[in-house]
Amino acid sequence: MLKDPKNEIGITNETNFSNEEFGGPGMIQYKRWVRENMAYRVNAGVGTYHNFVLDGYYGIIGDTILEKQTRQQATMAFLGGGVEMQRHFYKHVYLYAAIDVLAGYGQGKTEDYLVRVVEVNGQDHRESSLTPGRGDISVFHMNVAPFIGAKIVFNRISAGTEISAINLAYTSKSDNFGYTLSIGDMNMGYLRQRFFINYRF
């Protein structure tokens, strides 16, 4: 089992079903098999951060409701690593488990919108206008998560998928006015899935 190549390199993409803030990331993955059933792996790639908050309500003026919305966006660079353990299941099919640490940093912008909601014939109509926001933001995010997966292994190609529903994360956001928000989170329902294809050598 995996006697000849000891290295793998390829691409992997992550889909977050339970979190709308972090999109992706798409990553390059490198694996080094140190035993027949154990490998170290390194991931590096890019993703996005997007946050939408209804953070103000100014009341009702006539038939108009006034709200304030804040949107934050940033491009993130990610780097991480982990350990993978596998077991042969059937022919070319392997089952495996892994634990990953992934950290990302990015910079972007904050935009504030004044939203006017007008009811016409029982339906809400919205108009948004951009107002001066808090400017630039920086985002740091780190998470630790276990994964379980299945893959098909051939002489030179390995492809498969892995899934996780547990996540331990820390996120810190700062703007150019000196405001910083830090959040730690242990989430037992954070569902995300990765797909990958690697070249073995």
Buried (B, 14 or more C-beta within 10 A) or exposed (E): EBEEBEEBBBBBBBEBEEBEBBBBBEBEBBBEBEEEBBBEBBBBBBBBBEBEEEEEEEEEEEEBBBBBBBBBBBEBBBBBBBBBEBEBEEEEEBBBBBBBBBBBBBBBBBBBBBBBBEEEEEEEEEEEEEEEBBEBBBBBBBBBBBBEBBBEBEEEEBEBBBBBBBBBBBBBBBBEEEEEEEEEEEBEEBBBBBBBBBEBE
